């Protein structure tokens, strides 16, 4: 006698989640649990993409010449965009052989029967190594430049080969702030720095030499003096920044294979971006990504077409047109499709040996 449980099993770790955030990547235990609960979709109709398709598309940017490297993925609330973004971050950033990457590949294997595609995804990571993955969120209440500067630094510290690296762009702004201290501020600064066993000349030396302690101590000092952490990114162009980071850390002979920028809650970012009137930052970033070709990719996740959001939330026609011009720097839009049958098929597994034995029974045939 054969039981259904002998012929069909289900992925006990899979779970439908609507509370996932890209920032969960920062918590190793939560992050791994969310990868385990993810279910890849596949077999999207013409004009749409599945989760597997999107992963293959990103891989293609780094392996196929002249592929578009700036995309926005559009899907309504509840389609698992943030969950997918988290899984993609793990696929590109985690070391080959890590529990996180192995779990991602295992999840792909449950969704597709094409072993060639699965092997291609595995070999890509084995050959390419780790990627610098910058994770941005549209619900962060800070400017794009500051958030990007912060997240670049976070991403560098996540890799063994770059964990002690500091971006050189911050030092010029830090020195400018230190040089403009008033006499009263200098006195307070010396008292504060004494608790760190240094002084203003020593701090300036750390800053000039781009030492980690110079960056951290400068920010803590100005928080002590002014009550908030300063943006040491200054007015550096994001276009210049991404190109310099890629030049220093990504590509052949460098510690990392390439740059991946994942931007979650992009609709909300466009709403706030329109209200901030900080035009130009997004375009700087996108132009920088474009200039890098198959060395970088930008992928935003949005509930609605960004152009539509820009039209709805801009305060004037002139502002709307300006923002729309920036958004044309994301030339490829893909619609994420989660076919219920494909999700269920990835959730359920049919052991081949059990089915073969079952089907060998003449009565069953």
Phi, psi and omega in degrees: 000138178249138177256154178303322181296339177281335187258335182223125174241162179238157179287102185291341180272341183292145183201137177276118185239138177239014183240021184278140175231149180298331180291348176297344176303330185286346179253104188306316182292313179296318181302310181296321179297323180288326174296317181298328183272355184283147176235117178287139171260161178206180177058056176279149177290168180304135179091357179228168179230149172267175177298320178295318178301318183294319176298317178295324179297315179296319177299320181295330178301323184272350186238342183243129184296144173060036173274142178295128186250017175228115186226155168234132179256122187248131176199148179295166177303138176095001180269005174082030182297313182294323178296317178295317178302319179297317180294319178297321178300318179291321180300318185273327189269326188285150181297150177297133182090355179290155178303323182293313181293319179299322180292321177300312181295325176297319180294323176296318182298332179285340185264332185239146175267348184280098182292335178295318178296318179297316180296325178297318179293323179290313183295326178303312181289325179296320183278322186277327185087200185276151178248152174276111184252114179262123186251115181248151179227134181286347179266007174281131185269048175224164182293160182297317182299313181295317180296318181294317177301315180297315185285331173299315181295319177300315182297320179296321183288347182277351183248138182303321185286341185233011188295339180259007182279143174233137178295135182285345186295335186284336190294320181299315178294320180296316179297322179298316179296318181294322181290338183263012178293139175285168179301319180293319179294323179298319179297315178295322181297317180298319179296318180293316183291337178298329178291342177258008179061042175212183178215183183298314176300320178295321179293319178299321178296319178297321181293314181300328182265009175058036180281148180306315184295330177295317179296308184295317183291324178296315180295317179294323178298313183285337171292320178295319183282322189243348178092004179210157179280129181283154173272102182278004175289341180061218181251026181299138180291134177295329176298314179294321183297310183295324179292321180291319179297316179296320180296319185282328192235346189239142176113185183299131180081001180252164183292338183233154188280326184183181183246128177238122177250117178250126186238103180270159180055047185290328178300315180294322177300315181298320177302311183288324180297320179295323182282329180287332183062034178264053186301144174110330183296314181297317180297319177304313181297314184291323177294320177299317178297316180301317182298334183278349177059230184275024174260351184207158175215144176240126178227118177254149178244124188222145176283335183223165175301123182304326179298317178297318179298317180299317180295322185284332188248355177286144185277347180210164179296320180297316179294319179299315181295322178295318180291322178298322177298321177297319184287342175292349175285357171249085191284342185247125176244131179236143179260121182282131183238127178241086179294125184304319181297322181288326177293316179295321180296324177288332181284326181259142179235139178243102181302124186299316182296320180295319179293322180297316179294319180298315183287344180286345177290127184299323179296324178294316179299000000 
